[in-house]
Amino acid sequence: MQRILLILLALAALPNLIIANGSLNHPQIKWRFETGAPIRGTVSVSNGKLYFGNSAGTLYCLDKVLAKEIWRFQTEGAIVSQPLLADGKVIFQARDNKVYAIDAGTGKLSWSFHMEKPVPHTWGWDYYDASPVAHGSNVLIGSGDNNLYALNLQSGKLAWKFSMADKIRATPLVSGDKVYVPDFNGFLYVVNAASGKEEGKYETEGVSYYTEVYGWDRTSLISRPAMKDNQVVFGARDGGLYSIDAVSLEKKWRFTYGSSWVGSSPTIDGNTVYVG
């Protein structure tokens, strides 16, 4: 009788165990980790570890199953972008105008690079940072000082920099030897990834909106571009979602949101673009 009772109790508990052990259709809190400050950036996951920063300038490395802190690294500025995992390092920028490369295993500083002072934005609304992307032996990252930097992954030394008319808060898109870089001045630049030389740029409609008549930002590009079938798709604060030819930079189409910003980075799946 006792054995039957134990079996019945186990069966009764089974549905709860199934729910707790994981289903996107039945979400439950698996664990909670308190950092003491808001988390604005996206988490990076690699080899069973989570890497992310908070607005107090702390970069964390956690065990993704146990939520146990493995290490932390303190900066002097908020971290609001997604870290890049490359060459055994965690690479990110903070609002103290520095790019950091942290050893992914130990949490020790490998190198840092000091960028120039950010340029003030006319309309405010400057809450973002570009995430770094890897290309060959370099890491590419846009900054609030109007520069796109190429830094050596091993040493952090400057390989080249490309200066634009305004700050860069969108994460660039790398395709082959080209980098597609949106800026706050309403232009999408095409830069050679090896040399840092400009190969062209596309002007959005928002360039002509950059006046005090509107009273708010209608120009900036903060959306990371996506590419499919030689088309580059990106959003703008002029209310448009653009698709341009990746080579000629001619406009394919523009979908308008009216006065609303397109801050969401598009995702392309098959013949469909998903964007917020």
C-alpha positions as protocol buffer text, in pm:
chain_id: "A"
residue {
  index: 1
  type: MET
  ca { x: 0 y: 0 z: 0 }
}
residue {
  index: 2
  type: GLN
  ca { x: 282 y: 239 z: 91 }
}
residue {
  index: 3
  type: ARG
  ca { x: 457 y: 166 z: -240 }
}
residue {
  index: 4
  type: ILE
  ca { x: 139 y: 243 z: -439 }
}
residue {
  index: 5
  type: LEU
  ca { x: 95 y: 570 z: -246 }
}
residue {
  index: 6
  type: LEU
  ca { x: 451 y: 680 z: -330 }
}
residue {
  index: 7
  type: ILE
  ca { x: 392 y: 609 z: -699 }
}
residue {
  index: 8
  type: LEU
  ca { x: 68 y: 808 z: -695 }
}
residue {
  index: 9
  type: LEU
  ca { x: 239 y: 1102 z: -525 }
}
residue {
  index: 10
  type: ALA
  ca { x: 516 y: 1094 z: -786 }
}
residue {
  index: 11
  type: LEU
  ca { x: 264 y: 1092 z: -1071 }
}
residue {
  index: 12
  type: ALA
  ca { x: 74 y: 1379 z: -915 }
}
residue {
  index: 13
  type: ALA
  ca { x: 394 y: 1585 z: -902 }
}
residue {
  index: 14
  type: LEU
  ca { x: 496 y: 1504 z: -1260 }
}
residue {
  index: 15
  type: PRO
  ca { x: 307 y: 1787 z: -1440 }
}
residue {
  index: 16
  type: ASN
  ca { x: 470 y: 2047 z: -1213 }
}
residue {
  index: 17
  type: LEU
  ca { x: 811 y: 1897 z: -1277 }
}
residue {
  index: 18
  type: ILE
  ca { x: 758 y: 1910 z: -1653 }
}
residue {
  index: 19
  type: ILE
  ca { x: 656 y: 2276 z: -1640 }
}
residue {
  index: 20
  type: ALA
  ca { x: 948 y: 2374 z: -1419 }
}
residue {
  index: 21
  type: ASN
  ca { x: 1202 y: 2188 z: -1627 }
}
residue {
  index: 22
  type: GLY
  ca { x: 1145 y: 2386 z: -1936 }
}
residue {
  index: 23
  type: SER
  ca { x: 893 y: 2478 z: -2198 }
}
residue {
  index: 24
  type: LEU
  ca { x: 858 y: 2808 z: -2376 }
}
residue {
  index: 25
  type: ASN
  ca { x: 483 y: 2748 z: -2365 }
}
residue {
  index: 26
  type: HIS
  ca { x: 487 y: 2735 z: -1984 }
}
residue {
  index: 27
  type: PRO
  ca { x: 743 y: 2993 z: -1870 }
}
residue {
  index: 28
  type: GLN
  ca { x: 862 y: 2980 z: -1513 }
}
residue {
  index: 29
  type: ILE
  ca { x: 1140 y: 3166 z: -1337 }
}
residue {
  index: 30
  type: LYS
  ca { x: 1436 y: 2929 z: -1342 }
}
residue {
  index: 31
  type: TRP
  ca { x: 1656 y: 3159 z: -1139 }
}
residue {
  index: 32
  type: ARG
  ca { x: 1703 y: 3525 z: -1059 }
}
residue {
  index: 33
  type: PHE
  ca { x: 2034 y: 3712 z: -1028 }
}
residue {
  index: 34
  type: GLU
  ca { x: 2046 y: 4058 z: -873 }
}
residue {
  index: 35
  type: THR
  ca { x: 2305 y: 4305 z: -1006 }
}
residue {
  index: 36
  type: GLY
  ca { x: 2186 y: 4615 z: -823 }
}
residue {
  index: 37
  type: ALA
  ca { x: 2143 y: 4823 z: -1140 }
}
residue {
  index: 38
  type: PRO
  ca { x: 1933 y: 4813 z: -1460 }
}
residue {
  index: 39
  type: ILE
  ca { x: 2045 y: 4582 z: -1740 }
}
residue {
  index: 40
  type: ARG
  ca { x: 1995 y: 4745 z: -2081 }
}
residue {
  index: 41
  type: GLY
  ca { x: 2230 y: 4541 z: -2301 }
}
residue {
  index: 42
  type: THR
  ca { x: 2181 y: 4202 z: -2462 }
}
residue {
  index: 43
  type: VAL
  ca { x: 2329 y: 3891 z: -2299 }
}
residue {
  index: 44
  type: SER
  ca { x: 2593 y: 3688 z: -2486 }
}
residue {
  index: 45
  type: VAL
  ca { x: 2608 y: 3311 z: -2431 }
}
residue {
  index: 46
  type: SER
  ca { x: 2908 y: 3083 z: -2484 }
}
residue {
  index: 47
  type: ASN
  ca { x: 3026 y: 2751 z: -2340 }
}
residue {
  index: 48
  type: GLY
  ca { x: 2769 y: 2744 z: -2064 }
}
residue {
  index: 49
  type: LYS
  ca { x: 2839 y: 3100 z: -1953 }
}
residue {
  index: 50
  type: LEU
  ca { x: 2647 y: 3427 z: -1972 }
}
residue {
  index: 51
  type: TYR
  ca { x: 2819 y: 3761 z: -2029 }
}
residue {
  index: 52
  type: PHE
  ca { x: 2640 y: 4093 z: -1979 }
}
residue {
  index: 53
  type: GLY
  ca { x: 2679 y: 4437 z: -1828 }
}
residue {
  index: 54
  type: ASN
  ca { x: 2464 y: 4674 z: -1626 }
}
residue {
  index: 55
  type: SER
  ca { x: 2418 y: 5049 z: -1599 }
}
residue {
  index: 56
  type: ALA
  ca { x: 2655 y: 5062 z: -1300 }
}
residue {
  index: 57
  type: GLY
  ca { x: 2936 y: 4963 z: -1535 }
}
residue {
  index: 58
  type: THR
  ca { x: 2982 y: 4605 z: -1415 }
}
residue {
  index: 59
  type: LEU
  ca { x: 3041 y: 4323 z: -1662 }
}
residue {
  index: 60
  type: TYR
  ca { x: 2931 y: 3985 z: -1528 }
}
residue {
  index: 61
  type: CYS
  ca { x: 3017 y: 3627 z: -1617 }
}
residue {
  index: 62
  type: LEU
  ca { x: 2766 y: 3373 z: -1481 }
}
residue {
  index: 63
  type: ASP
  ca { x: 2717 y: 3001 z: -1498 }
}
residue {
  index: 64
  type: LYS
  ca { x: 2400 y: 2981 z: -1708 }
}
residue {
  index: 65
  type: VAL
  ca { x: 2260 y: 2678 z: -1524 }
}
residue {
  index: 66
  type: LEU
  ca { x: 2341 y: 2765 z: -1163 }
}
residue {
  index: 67
  type: ALA
  ca { x: 2330 y: 3146 z: -1197 }
}
residue {
  index: 68
  type: LYS
  ca { x: 2654 y: 3144 z: -1002 }
}
residue {
  index: 69
  type: GLU
  ca { x: 2885 y: 3439 z: -1051 }
}
residue {
  index: 70
  type: ILE
  ca { x: 3217 y: 3329 z: -1199 }
}
residue {
  index: 71
  type: TRP
  ca { x: 3374 y: 3671 z: -1218 }
}
residue {
  index: 72
  type: ARG
  ca { x: 3294 y: 4039 z: -1258 }
}
residue {
  index: 73
  type: PHE
  ca { x: 3483 y: 4333 z: -1405 }
}
residue {
  index: 74
  type: GLN
  ca { x: 3420 y: 4694 z: -1307 }
}
residue {
  index: 75
  type: THR
  ca { x: 3432 y: 4990 z: -1548 }
}
residue {
  index: 76
  type: GLU
  ca { x: 3356 y: 5357 z: -1491 }
}
residue {
  index: 77
  type: GLY
  ca { x: 3062 y: 5384 z: -1731 }
}
residue {
  index: 78
  type: ALA
  ca { x: 2730 y: 5217 z: -1805 }
}
residue {
  index: 79
  type: ILE
  ca { x: 2734 y: 4911 z: -2031 }
}
residue {
  index: 80
  type: VAL
  ca { x: 2431 y: 4919 z: -2264 }
}
residue {
  index: 81
  type: SER
  ca { x: 2537 y: 4705 z: -2559 }
}
residue {
  index: 82
  type: GLN
  ca { x: 2607 y: 4338 z: -2625 }
}
residue {
  index: 83
  type: PRO
  ca { x: 2955 y: 4199 z: -2557 }
}
residue {
  index: 84
  type: LEU
  ca { x: 3142 y: 4028 z: -2839 }
}
residue {
  index: 85
  type: LEU
  ca { x: 3305 y: 3691 z: -2770 }
}
residue {
  index: 86
  type: ALA
  ca { x: 3612 y: 3651 z: -2991 }
}
residue {
  index: 87
  type: ASP
  ca { x: 3970 y: 3529 z: -2960 }
}
residue {
  index: 88
  type: GLY
  ca { x: 3903 y: 3404 z: -2605 }
}
residue {
  index: 89
  type: LYS
  ca { x: 3802 y: 3753 z: -2499 }
}
residue {
  index: 90
  type: VAL
  ca { x: 3487 y: 3942 z: -2402 }
}
residue {
  index: 91
  type: ILE
  ca { x: 3496 y: 4273 z: -2588 }
}
residue {
  index: 92
  type: PHE
  ca { x: 3260 y: 4562 z: -2519 }
}
residue {
  index: 93
  type: GLN
  ca { x: 3241 y: 4938 z: -2480 }
}
residue {
  index: 94
  type: ALA
  ca { x: 3127 y: 5133 z: -2177 }
}
residue {
  index: 95
  type: ARG
  ca { x: 3008 y: 5488 z: -2133 }
}
residue {
  index: 96
  type: ASP
  ca { x: 3348 y: 5584 z: -1993 }
}
residue {
  index: 97
  type: ASN
  ca { x: 3460 y: 5610 z: -2359 }
}
residue {
  index: 98
  type: LYS
  ca { x: 3665 y: 5292 z: -2345 }
}
residue {
  index: 99
  type: VAL
  ca { x: 3665 y: 4962 z: -2530 }
}
residue {
  index: 100
  type: TYR
  ca { x: 3758 y: 4669 z: -2306 }
}
residue {
  index: 101
  type: ALA
  ca { x: 3885 y: 4321 z: -2384 }
}
residue {
  index: 102
  type: ILE
  ca { x: 3849 y: 4086 z: -2088 }
}
residue {
  index: 103
  type: ASP
  ca { x: 3987 y: 3731 z: -2071 }
}
residue {
  index: 104
  type: ALA
  ca { x: 3672 y: 3518 z: -2095 }
}
residue {
  index: 105
  type: GLY
  ca { x: 3806 y: 3257 z: -1853 }
}
residue {
  index: 106
  type: THR
  ca { x: 3966 y: 3466 z: -1581 }
}
residue {
  index: 107
  type: GLY
  ca { x: 3788 y: 3802 z: -1601 }
}
residue {
  index: 108
  type: LYS
  ca { x: 4123 y: 3981 z: -1614 }
}
residue {
  index: 109
  type: LEU
  ca { x: 4183 y: 4281 z: -1839 }
}
residue {
  index: 110
  type: SER
  ca { x: 4363 y: 4189 z: -2162 }
}
residue {
  index: 111
  type: TRP
  ca { x: 4363 y: 4540 z: -2306 }
}
residue {
  index: 112
  type: SER
  ca { x: 4163 y: 4862 z: -2323 }
}
residue {
  index: 113
  type: PHE
  ca { x: 4137 y: 5137 z: -2581 }
}
residue {
  index: 114
  type: HIS
  ca { x: 4044 y: 5496 z: -2498 }
}
residue {
  index: 115
  type: MET
  ca { x: 3814 y: 5655 z: -2754 }
}
residue {
  index: 116
  type: GLU
  ca { x: 3763 y: 6027 z: -2796 }
}
residue {
  index: 117
  type: LYS
  ca { x: 3506 y: 6228 z: -2603 }
}
residue {
  index: 118
  type: PRO
  ca { x: 3147 y: 6175 z: -2729 }
}
residue {
  index: 119
  type: VAL
  ca { x: 2986 y: 6453 z: -2928 }
}
residue {
  index: 120
  type: PRO
  ca { x: 2666 y: 6590 z: -2767 }
}
residue {
  index: 121
  type: HIS
  ca { x: 2348 y: 6501 z: -2951 }
}
residue {
  index: 122
  type: THR
  ca { x: 2127 y: 6796 z: -3044 }
}
residue {
  index: 123
  type: TRP
  ca { x: 1800 y: 6631 z: -2945 }
}
residue {
  index: 124
  type: GLY
  ca { x: 1906 y: 6406 z: -2659 }
}
residue {
  index: 125
  type: TRP
  ca { x: 1762 y: 6055 z: -2697 }
}
residue {
  index: 126
  type: ASP
  ca { x: 2112 y: 5910 z: -2692 }
}
residue {
  index: 127
  type: TYR
  ca { x: 2065 y: 5593 z: -2489 }
}
residue {
  index: 128
  type: TYR
  ca { x: 2243 y: 5337 z: -2704 }
}
residue {
  index: 129
  type: ASP
  ca { x: 2591 y: 5209 z: -2778 }
}
residue {
  index: 130
  type: ALA
  ca { x: 2707 y: 5012 z: -3078 }
}
residue {
  index: 131
  type: SER
  ca { x: 2810 y: 4652 z: -3014 }
}
residue {
  index: 132
  type: PRO
  ca { x: 3147 y: 4538 z: -3151 }
}
residue {
  index: 133
  type: VAL
  ca { x: 3178 y: 4296 z: -3444 }
}
residue {
  index: 134
  type: ALA
  ca { x: 3478 y: 4089 z: -3550 }
}
residue {
  index: 135
  type: HIS
  ca { x: 3644 y: 4098 z: -3892 }
}
residue {
  index: 136
  type: GLY
  ca { x: 3961 y: 3900 z: -3946 }
}
residue {
  index: 137
  type: SER
  ca { x: 4220 y: 4003 z: -3689 }
}
residue {
  index: 138
  type: ASN
  ca { x: 4028 y: 4320 z: -3595 }
}
residue {
  index: 139
  type: VAL
  ca { x: 3726 y: 4419 z: -3393 }
}
residue {
  index: 140
  type: LEU
  ca { x: 3511 y: 4697 z: -3540 }
}
residue {
  index: 141
  type: ILE
  ca { x: 3312 y: 4930 z: -3318 }
}
residue {
  index: 142
  type: GLY
  ca { x: 3127 y: 5257 z: -3363 }
}
residue {
  index: 143
  type: SER
  ca { x: 3147 y: 5535 z: -3106 }
}
residue {
  index: 144
  type: GLY
  ca { x: 2978 y: 5848 z: -2983 }
}
residue {
  index: 145
  type: ASP
  ca { x: 3280 y: 6046 z: -3099 }
}
residue {
  index: 146
  type: ASN
  ca { x: 3174 y: 6004 z: -3468 }
}
residue {
  index: 147
  type: ASN
  ca { x: 3440 y: 5739 z: -3539 }
}
residue {
  index: 148
  type: LEU
  ca { x: 3431 y: 5379 z: -3651 }
}
residue {
  index: 149
  type: TYR
  ca { x: 3733 y: 5205 z: -3499 }
}
residue {
  index: 150
  type: ALA
  ca { x: 3919 y: 4894 z: -3612 }
}
residue {
  index: 151
  type: LEU
  ca { x: 4122 y: 4755 z: -3321 }
}
residue {
  index: 152
  type: ASN
  ca { x: 4356 y: 4458 z: -3324 }
}
residue {
  index: 153
  type: LEU
  ca { x: 4196 y: 4166 z: -3139 }
}
residue {
  index: 154
  type: GLN
  ca { x: 4524 y: 4060 z: -2979 }
}
residue {
  index: 155
  type: SER
  ca { x: 4665 y: 4394 z: -2866 }
}
residue {
  index: 156
  type: GLY
  ca { x: 4383 y: 4650 z: -2885 }
}
residue {
  index: 157
  type: LYS
  ca { x: 4603 y: 4876 z: -3097 }
}
residue {
  index: 158
  type: LEU
  ca { x: 4436 y: 5099 z: -3354 }
}
residue {
  index: 159
  type: ALA
  ca { x: 4443 y: 4951 z: -3706 }
}
residue {
  index: 160
  type: TRP
  ca { x: 4241 y: 5235 z: -3858 }
}
residue {
  index: 161
  type: LYS
  ca { x: 3953 y: 5469 z: -3787 }
}
residue {
  index: 162
  type: PHE
  ca { x: 3691 y: 5622 z: -4012 }
}
residue {
  index: 163
  type: SER
  ca { x: 3533 y: 5956 z: -3919 }
}
residue {
  index: 164
  type: MET
  ca { x: 3171 y: 6040 z: -3995 }
}
residue {
  index: 165
  type: ALA
  ca { x: 2956 y: 6348 z: -3963 }
}
residue {
  index: 166
  type: ASP
  ca { x: 2782 y: 6229 z: -3646 }
}
residue {
  index: 167
  type: LYS
  ca { x: 2794 y: 5965 z: -3376 }
}
residue {
  index: 168
  type: ILE
  ca { x: 2752 y: 5592 z: -3435 }
}
residue {
  index: 169
  type: ARG
  ca { x: 2514 y: 5409 z: -3205 }
}
residue {
  index: 170
  type: ALA
  ca { x: 2399 y: 5127 z: -3437 }
}
residue {
  index: 171
  type: THR
  ca { x: 2598 y: 4806 z: -3457 }
}
residue {
  index: 172
  type: PRO
  ca { x: 2760 y: 4783 z: -3802 }
}
residue {
  index: 173
  type: LEU
  ca { x: 2693 y: 4504 z: -4050 }
}
residue {
  index: 174
  type: VAL
  ca { x: 2996 y: 4325 z: -4195 }
}
residue {
  index: 175
  type: SER
  ca { x: 2960 y: 4146 z: -4526 }
}
residue {
  index: 176
  type: GLY
  ca { x: 3274 y: 4023 z: -4698 }
}
residue {
  index: 177
  type: ASP
  ca { x: 3516 y: 4313 z: -4715 }
}
residue {
  index: 178
  type: LYS
  ca { x: 3249 y: 4578 z: -4661 }
}
residue {
  index: 179
  type: VAL
  ca { x: 3112 y: 4735 z: -4343 }
}
residue {
  index: 180
  type: TYR
  ca { x: 2771 y: 4903 z: -4351 }
}
residue {
  index: 181
  type: VAL
  ca { x: 2762 y: 5170 z: -4082 }
}
residue {
  index: 182
  type: PRO
  ca { x: 2456 y: 5384 z: -3992 }
}
residue {
  index: 183
  type: ASP
  ca { x: 2518 y: 5718 z: -3821 }
}
residue {
  index: 184
  type: PHE
  ca { x: 2317 y: 5985 z: -3641 }
}
residue {
  index: 185
  type: ASN
  ca { x: 2338 y: 6217 z: -3941 }
}
residue {
  index: 186
  type: GLY
  ca { x: 2101 y: 6001 z: -4147 }
}
residue {
  index: 187
  type: PHE
  ca { x: 2361 y: 5832 z: -4369 }
}
residue {
  index: 188
  type: LEU
  ca { x: 2445 y: 5467 z: -4416 }
}
residue {
  index: 189
  type: TYR
  ca { x: 2816 y: 5448 z: -4496 }
}
residue {
  index: 190
  type: VAL
  ca { x: 2998 y: 5167 z: -4675 }
}
residue {
  index: 191
  type: VAL
  ca { x: 3354 y: 5131 z: -4551 }
}
residue {
  index: 192
  type: ASN
  ca { x: 3626 y: 4891 z: -4665 }
}
residue {
  index: 193
  type: ALA
  ca { x: 3683 y: 4656 z: -4371 }
}
residue {
  index: 194
  type: ALA
  ca { x: 4053 y: 4614 z: -4441 }
}
residue {
  index: 195
  type: SER
  ca { x: 4157 y: 4972 z: -4511 }
}
residue {
  index: 196
  type: GLY
  ca { x: 3892 y: 5187 z: -4344 }
}
residue {
  index: 197
  type: LYS
  ca { x: 3834 y: 5380 z: -4667 }
}
residue {
  index: 198
  type: GLU
  ca { x: 3487 y: 5502 z: -4764 }
}
residue {
  index: 199
  type: GLU
  ca { x: 3334 y: 5322 z: -5061 }
}
residue {
  index: 200
  type: GLY
  ca { x: 3000 y: 5502 z: -5069 }
}
residue {
  index: 201
  type: LYS
  ca { x: 2707 y: 5623 z: -4862 }
}
residue {
  index: 202
  type: TYR
  ca { x: 2329 y: 5631 z: -4881 }
}
residue {
  index: 203
  type: GLU
  ca { x: 2129 y: 5937 z: -4775 }
}
residue {
  index: 204
  type: THR
  ca { x: 1796 y: 5876 z: -4602 }
}
residue {
  index: 205
  type: GLU
  ca { x: 1502 y: 6115 z: -4620 }
}
residue {
  index: 206
  type: GLY
  ca { x: 1569 y: 6214 z: -4260 }
}
residue {
  index: 207
  type: VAL
  ca { x: 1877 y: 6413 z: -4361 }
}
residue {
  index: 208
  type: SER
  ca { x: 1648 y: 6690 z: -4479 }
}
residue {
  index: 209
  type: TYR
  ca { x: 1444 y: 6667 z: -4155 }
}
residue {
  index: 210
  type: TYR
  ca { x: 1732 y: 6767 z: -3928 }
}
residue {
  index: 211
  type: THR
  ca { x: 1592 y: 7106 z: -3833 }
}
residue {
  index: 212
  type: GLU
  ca { x: 1451 y: 7257 z: -3518 }
}
residue {
  index: 213
  type: VAL
  ca { x: 1114 y: 7280 z: -3690 }
}
residue {
  index: 214
  type: TYR
  ca { x: 1028 y: 6926 z: -3580 }
}
residue {
  index: 215
  type: GLY
  ca { x: 1146 y: 6967 z: -3223 }
}
residue {
  index: 216
  type: TRP
  ca { x: 1274 y: 6609 z: -3200 }
}
residue {
  index: 217
  type: ASP
  ca { x: 1515 y: 6375 z: -3373 }
}
residue {
  index: 218
  type: ARG
  ca { x: 1393 y: 6267 z: -3719 }
}
residue {
  index: 219
  type: THR
  ca { x: 1735 y: 6187 z: -3864 }
}
residue {
  index: 220
  type: SER
  ca { x: 1935 y: 5937 z: -3661 }
}
residue {
  index: 221
  type: LEU
  ca { x: 1990 y: 5575 z: -3760 }
}
residue {
  index: 222
  type: ILE
  ca { x: 2004 y: 5341 z: -3460 }
}
residue {
  index: 223
  type: SER
  ca { x: 1899 y: 5016 z: -3627 }
}
residue {
  index: 224
  type: ARG
  ca { x: 2156 y: 4748 z: -3709 }
}
residue {
  index: 225
  type: PRO
  ca { x: 2127 y: 4663 z: -4080 }
}
residue {
  index: 226
  type: ALA
  ca { x: 2037 y: 4317 z: -4207 }
}
residue {
  index: 227
  type: MET
  ca { x: 2125 y: 4168 z: -4545 }
}
residue {
  index: 228
  type: LYS
  ca { x: 1962 y: 3914 z: -4777 }
}
residue {
  index: 229
  type: ASP
  ca { x: 1997 y: 3859 z: -5153 }
}
residue {
  index: 230
  type: ASN
  ca { x: 2223 y: 4161 z: -5193 }
}
residue {
  index: 231
  type: GLN
  ca { x: 1977 y: 4393 z: -5019 }
}
residue {
  index: 232
  type: VAL
  ca { x: 2058 y: 4588 z: -4704 }
}
residue {
  index: 233
  type: VAL
  ca { x: 1757 y: 4658 z: -4481 }
}
residue {
  index: 234
  type: PHE
  ca { x: 1767 y: 4910 z: -4194 }
}
residue {
  index: 235
  type: GLY
  ca { x: 1539 y: 5144 z: -4001 }
}
residue {
  index: 236
  type: ALA
  ca { x: 1554 y: 5518 z: -3945 }
}
residue {
  index: 237
  type: ARG
  ca { x: 1409 y: 5778 z: -3714 }
}
residue {
  index: 238
  type: ASP
  ca { x: 1255 y: 5946 z: -4018 }
}
residue {
  index: 239
  type: GLY
  ca { x: 983 y: 5680 z: -3991 }
}
residue {
  index: 240
  type: GLY
  ca { x: 1111 y: 5462 z: -4274 }
}
residue {
  index: 241
  type: LEU
  ca { x: 1231 y: 5107 z: -4312 }
}
residue {
  index: 242
  type: TYR
  ca { x: 1473 y: 5106 z: -4607 }
}
residue {
  index: 243
  type: SER
  ca { x: 1597 y: 4841 z: -4846 }
}
residue {
  index: 244
  type: ILE
  ca { x: 1889 y: 4936 z: -5069 }
}
residue {
  index: 245
  type: ASP
  ca { x: 2108 y: 4749 z: -5315 }
}
residue {
  index: 246
  type: ALA
  ca { x: 2426 y: 4641 z: -5136 }
}
residue {
  index: 247
  type: VAL
  ca { x: 2650 y: 4735 z: -5430 }
}
residue {
  index: 248
  type: SER
  ca { x: 2491 y: 5028 z: -5611 }
}
residue {
  index: 249
  type: LEU
  ca { x: 2328 y: 5168 z: -5293 }
}
residue {
  index: 250
  type: GLU
  ca { x: 2014 y: 5243 z: -5495 }
}
residue {
  index: 251
  type: LYS
  ca { x: 1686 y: 5232 z: -5305 }
}
residue {
  index: 252
  type: LYS
  ca { x: 1478 y: 4919 z: -5360 }
}
residue {
  index: 253
  type: TRP
  ca { x: 1188 y: 5024 z: -5139 }
}
residue {
  index: 254
  type: ARG
  ca { x: 1093 y: 5224 z: -4832 }
}
residue {
  index: 255
  type: PHE
  ca { x: 814 y: 5125 z: -4594 }
}
residue {
  index: 256
  type: THR
  ca { x: 685 y: 5417 z: -4389 }
}
residue {
  index: 257
  type: TYR
  ca { x: 577 y: 5417 z: -4026 }
}
residue {
  index: 258
  type: GLY
  ca { x: 465 y: 5779 z: -4049 }
}
residue {
  index: 259
  type: SER
  ca { x: 611 y: 5985 z: -3766 }
}
residue {
  index: 260
  type: SER
  ca { x: 720 y: 5683 z: -3561 }
}
residue {
  index: 261
  type: TRP
  ca { x: 1087 y: 5593 z: -3517 }
}
residue {
  index: 262
  type: VAL
  ca { x: 1214 y: 5261 z: -3651 }
}
residue {
  index: 263
  type: GLY
  ca { x: 1454 y: 5169 z: -3373 }
}
residue {
  index: 264
  type: SER
  ca { x: 1420 y: 4793 z: -3406 }
}
residue {
  index: 265
  type: SER
  ca { x: 1691 y: 4605 z: -3593 }
}
residue {
  index: 266
  type: PRO
  ca { x: 1530 y: 4399 z: -3870 }
}
residue {
  index: 267
  type: THR
  ca { x: 1560 y: 4021 z: -3900 }
}
residue {
  index: 268
  type: ILE
  ca { x: 1520 y: 3856 z: -4241 }
}
residue {
  index: 269
  type: ASP
  ca { x: 1388 y: 3503 z: -4272 }
}
residue {
  index: 270
  type: GLY
  ca { x: 1327 y: 3378 z: -4626 }
}
residue {
  index: 271
  type: ASN
  ca { x: 1132 y: 3649 z: -4805 }
}
residue {
  index: 272
  type: THR
  ca { x: 1004 y: 3809 z: -4485 }
}
residue {
  index: 273
  type: VAL
  ca { x: 1144 y: 4099 z: -4286 }
}
residue {
  index: 274
  type: TYR
  ca { x: 1051 y: 4106 z: -3917 }
}
residue {
  index: 275
  type: VAL
  ca { x: 1086 y: 4444 z: -3751 }
}
residue {
  index: 276
  type: GLY
  ca { x: 938 y: 4635 z: -3460 }
}
